Amino acid sequence: MTDPRYTKLAKLLIEYSTALKKGENVLLDMIDVPDEFSVELMRAARKVGATPIVEVRHTRVSREVVRETNEKHAALVRDVEMFRMKRMQAYIAIRGSANVSENSDVNSDLMAMYSKTMRPVLNYRVNKTRWCVLRWPTPSMAQAAGMSTEAFENLYFDVCTMDYKKMAKAMVPLQKRMRKANDVRLVSPGTDLTFSKKGIDAILCEGIRNIPDGEVFSCPVKNSVNGVIQFNTPTIYSGTKFENVHLEFKAGKIINATSNNTKRLNEILDTDPGARYIGEFSLGFNPYIQNPMCDILFDEKIAGSLHFTPGQAYEVADNGNRSAVHWDMVLIQRKEWGGGEVWFDGELIRKDGKFLPKDLQPLNPENLKS
């Protein structure tokens, strides 16, 4: 018997997140996902008259793909995947993994080359299709979250099938304020950072592009970032876990970067020139996500958090920065995490993770959950 939660999530992804219509094509990119859920997604797509194309991947095989890749191979993979992507109106990726560190021993230069070569496919998907990306709950994710597998699965489906229409309505005032803001200041223990975002749009994330969701993002003017930021959540990039990441900026560029693995951190930031500039600034507020679990699709939506992203900017909120890297680093500003402040044009917008202006208070956890 099919888990009814599978059916509910598949319906949300097909009918709400990607709003598939009759005659459209959708690529279902299934990575270490139970066959039963792949089947539910296919059935949901066909029910609305769409054509599902299914790619089944496994992380151990994907590691081998890049472990001894070369430029000829990477270019061939890019061309094949680009041909397919250009036939799609929508893309849904479900990403499971028994081991988030599967690629930790892959040569960093090869990873960088492969990422650069494949970037046009990602850019096309992000800018030319309706897409949604989400994780699949696994015991390793539950372990990272410090939870039992059953409790984590329950949390996952609560988060992924929450009332995103209600959240979307509550986001609009924050989007308006972020669009109008010119000068931003972030203050937390070890953090005092300023930048301009003048003229750069702000984008709602209401369950359309990611599940779980719950953020409004924009982007700093490329050369305007100055000061320091101390991140207080762990982050995994290319299979390596980083903690206590500290970045120092001057005229937009990261001029100093340290962490528990400073050498590897700087190798990633040296992937290309754009990796040392910021491509995204975002405020997160999903009421069900309270603590980090080393999975960025969850961690970037933590209630009372923000993330600041070295690397590629999105074209919908663009400062012109281009990079093979897009690394969301998360700072939680709730009181129990040390507190913090977000200022727009001299007005205190959020303190210790709680929005203060009356029009933004519906985004606070007690209101989104009610």
N, C-alpha and C positions, 0 to 999 in steps of 0.2 A: 504493500500500500504506500502511495506517495505521501511524503511528509507535507501536510497542508501549508507549512511555512514556505516550502519550495514553490508551491503554486502561487502563493501571495507575492513572494519576492519576484518571481518571473513576470507576473502580471504588471507589477510596479515598473520593472525595467523596460518592458516592451511598450506599455500603454502610456506611462507617464514620463519616465526618464528619457527615452529616445523617441517617444510619440510616433512609433512606426505606423505607416499607412499602407494600404493595399498597393501592390506593385513595386514596393521598395525592397532593396537588398540590405541585409544586415550580416556583418561578420561577427560570429561568436567565437572569441578567442579564449579557450578554456584551458587553464593551466592547473593541473593537479586538482581537478574538480570531480566530484562524484558523477558518474554517468547519469544518474537519476535526475540531477539538476540540469545537466545539458539537455536531456530529453524534454524537461518542463519548459525550458527556454525556447527550444525549437517549436514545441506545440503552441506556446503563447504567440510566437512570431507568425506561425501559419494561421492561427485563429484570426488575426487581423488582416490576413491576405499578403503578408510579406514573405520573402524568400530568405531563409537562413542558410548561410554558408558557415560550416563549422571547422575550426582548427583546434585540434587536441594536442596540447604540449605537456611535457614533463620537465621539471626543473633539473633533474640529473642529466637528462638528454641535452637540455639547453646549455648547461655548463660545458658539455663536451663540444657543442657547436662553436663556442667561442674560445675554448681552451687552446686550440691550435689553428685558429682561423688565420687568414691572410687577406690582403687587400682584394685579390681576385675573387675569393669566396664571399667576402662581405659585400662586394659590389653586386655579385650574382643574387645573393639573398635579397638585397635592397631592391633590385630590379623586379624580381618575381613578386615580392610583397607589395611593391608600389603598383604593379599591374593589377593585382587583385584589389587593393585598397581603392583604386580609382573607379572600380565598378560598384562601390558601396555607398549607400546613403547614410548608413548608421554602423556603429561599431560598439560592441559590448565585450569587455574583458573581465573575466572572473579569474582571479589570481590566488591560487592556493600554493602552499609550500610546506613540506615537512621540515625544511631546514632553511631558515632565512640567510644563513651564511654559506649557502651552496657555492657561490662564486668567489669566496674569500681568498682562494688560492689561485685564481686565474690571473695571469700576468696583467699588471695595470696598464701597460702600454697597449697591449692587445685589446683590452676592454675599451680604452679611450678611442683607439682606431675604429673598432666595431661600432661604438656609439656614434661617432662622427659620421661614419658611412651610412648608418641607418637613420640618421636624423631627418632626412627629407620625408621618409615614410611617416614618422611621428608628426612632423609639421603638417603634412597633408591631412592626416587623420584628425589632428586637433583643430585645424582651421577650415576643413572642407567637409567634414561629416558631423552628424549628431552622435556624440559618443558618451559612454558611461563606463567607468572603471571601478571595480570593487574587489576586495579580498574575499577569500573563502575561509570560514573558521576552521582552524586545525589545532591539534593538541599543542603544537609548538607556539602558536599564537596565544593559546590559553596560558601556557607556561610563562611566556613573556609578560603577560598581564597579571601573573600571580593568581590565576583562577583555575578552578577545575574545568575540565573540558565541557561538561554539561552546563555549568554556570556561564561559561564564556559563550557557548552556542546560544543560550537564552538571551544574553546581553546583545549578541550580534544581531539576532533577528528582531529584537526590540528596537535597536538603533536603526537598522536598515529598512524597517517598514513603518517608522514613525510618521506622524502627520506632517509631511513636507509642505503641503499647501499652506497650512497654518504658519509654519516657519517662514515660508517665502513672503507672506504678507507682512510679518514682523520685521523682515530684513530691509524693506524699502526705505524707511527713514535713515538707516545707517548708510545705505547706498547713496542717498541724496547728500548726506553730510560728507561722505568720503569724496564724492565727486567735486564738491565745492571747495574742499580743504586745499590750501596751498602748502602750509608748513606743518610738519608732523614732528612730535617729540616723543620718544619712548624712554621711560625711566623705570629701573628695577635695580636690585642689588647687582652691582658690577656692570650696569647698563646705563648709559646716557648717550642717546643717539638722536641726531636731527637729520631731516631731509625734506626736500620739496617734492610734492607730487602734482604740481601745477599743470593743468591741462591734460592729465592722464585719467582715463575713465576708471570707474569702479564697477565690479561685476558681482552679481548675486550668484551664490552656489546653493541651490535649493533642492538638490536631489536630481539634477539633470545630468551633470557631468561625472559626479562621484556619488557613490553610496558607501558608507554613510556620508552625510553632507552637513553643512552648517558653517559657512564662512562668507565674508565679503572681502574680495581682494582687489588690489590696485597695484601700483608700481611706483617706486621713487624715480624722479628725474635722475638719469644715469650718473651724472657727476656731482650730485648734491649731497650724498651721504657722508656724514662726518661724525666721529665719536667712536664709542665702543659698545659692544653687546655681548652679554654672557648668557648662553643658553643653559637651561636647567633640566632639559630632558635628553635622554640618550637618543641617538639617531643612527640608522644603518644606511650605508651607501655602498653599492657594489659589493655587498656581502660582508663589509667591515663595520663593526660597531664603534661609534665614537661617543665619548662623554665629555662634559665640561668644555664644550667648544666655546672659544673666546675669539672674537673678531674685532680688529681695529681698522677703521676706515679713514681715508683722507681723500677728499674730492671724488668720492664715489668708489674708490678702489680699496680692496682689502690689502692693507700693507703689512699686517701681522696677523697670523692665525695660529692658535695653539689648542691642544686637546690632550686626551690621554694617549693619542697616537698622532702626534704633531707631524711626523714625517709623511704618513699616508694622507693626512688631511691636506697638506700642501701639494702633494702629488696630484690629487684630484683638482685642487684649485688652480693648478698649472696645466690642466688639460688643454686650455686655449685661453686667449686673452679675456674673453667674456666671462670666464668662470670666476674671476675676481671682482666682478661687478654684480649688482643685485637686479634680479628679474621679477621679483614679486614681493609685495607686502600685504599681509592679510590678518584679519581678526577672526578667531574661531569661537563658536558658542553652542555646540551641540550639547544639550543638557544631559544626555545619557553617557557622554564620554568625559570622565573625570580625571583619569590618570593615564600616563603613557604606557604603551604596550609595544614599542619599537616597531610600529607599523604606521607609516606616514599617512595613509589614507584615513586612519583613525586619529592619530596624534595631532594632525594639523587642524582637526575640528574640536579639540578639547575645550570644554567650557572655560572661559576666562583666559584663553591663550592668544598668542599671535605667532605668526611665522614670517621669517625673513629669509629670502631665497637667493643664494648665489647662483648665477647662470642665466639661462634662457628666459626671456620675457615672453608672455603670451601676446599675440597680435591684438587681442581685444582690449588689452590694457598695456600699451607698449611704450617702452622707453628706448627702443632700438637695440637693446643688448641681445647678442646672439652667442650661443654656446652649445656644446654637446652636453653640458651639465645643466641640471635643474634640481637643486638640492634644498628642499624645504627643511629649515631648522626651526625648532619650536621652543618658545619661551612661555611658560605658564605664569600668570601674574595674580592668581588667587592668593589670598592672605596666607594660607597654609603652605604655599610655595615661595614665600618671601615677599609677596605683594608686588605692586607696580602700578604705573600710570601710563595712559595714552592721551596725548594732547593733540587737538586739531586747532590750528590758528589761535593758540593761547587759551582755548577752552578745554577743561578737563572732561574728557569723554567717558573714560572708563578708569575706575580705581579699584585695585585689588580684585580684578576680574569681573566687577559689576558695572554695568552701564548706568550712568548718572542722569543724563537728560531724560525728561519724561517720555519723549517720543521713542527713546531707545530701550526703555525698561521692559517692554514686552519680550526682548531678547534674553533677559536674565533667566536662568534655569527654572526658577520656581514658576515663572509665567509660561514658558514654553512647554513645560510638563503638564500644566493644569488643563 
